[in-house]
């Protein structure tokens, strides 16, 4: 049994979505300077790094992050390998991706995962789920979908994909790093911060398998 930490490390160097605040993580008290303890200050968007989207992110329906069911966030998951030549997860691409019929949680491993080891600036051309791909996915009775960059939806065309998936109550897990994970079946543990009335939350996420 192996444990894979697929969470991104939060630091001031972590790329963020254009327009979102940069990560501010700084130490404010120092034992070395005579303080009784070390304390750090953190400020960032709730969609920083590895995070989940609640329906409220794109639907003004009140379903915020603290209402997400734990049953969706923990359980069997499948990592699905997508060829590097694919730019968009369309319905046609997904139909050929051999998504298991019994899958309730799927994480897509694309060429995005290689970005995390080499880039420190936001990449607009990341692989994402097309609108017709989202329509294909909602027919599968999924509880959770994960993508290996900061959005499930293409840059500049986010609304349709998000609304289709979130309207069905699917938890969207974004910003995972699957570079060290092989395709296959795992146990997923995704624990977002329990923030009040928030549209999303950073999460620590592991796979066991």
HELIX and SHEET records of a PDB file:
HELIX    1   1 UNK A   31  UNK A   33  5                                   3    
HELIX    2   2 UNK A   55  UNK A   57  5                                   3    
HELIX    3   3 UNK A   65  UNK A   67  5                                   3    
HELIX    4   4 UNK A   70  UNK A   73  1                                   4    
HELIX    5   5 UNK A   91  UNK A   95  1                                   5    
HELIX    6   6 UNK A  111  UNK A  117  5                                   7    
HELIX    7   7 UNK A  131  UNK A  138  1                                   8    
HELIX    8   8 UNK A  159  UNK A  167  1                                   9    
SHEET    1   A 8 UNK A   3  UNK A   5  0                                        
SHEET    2   A 8 UNK A 200  UNK A 208 -1                                        
SHEET    3   A 8 UNK A  51  UNK A  53 -1                                        
SHEET    4   A 8 UNK A 171  UNK A 174 -1                                        
SHEET    5   A 8 UNK A 144  UNK A 147  1                                        
SHEET    6   A 8 UNK A 105  UNK A 109  1                                        
SHEET    7   A 8 UNK A  74  UNK A  81  1                                        
SHEET    8   A 8 UNK A 184  UNK A 192 -1                                        
SHEET    1   B 2 UNK A  24  UNK A  29  0                                        
SHEET    2   B 2 UNK A  39  UNK A  43 -1                                        
SHEET    1   C 2 UNK A  88  UNK A  89  0                                        
SHEET    2   C 2 UNK A 128  UNK A 129  1                                        
END                                                                             
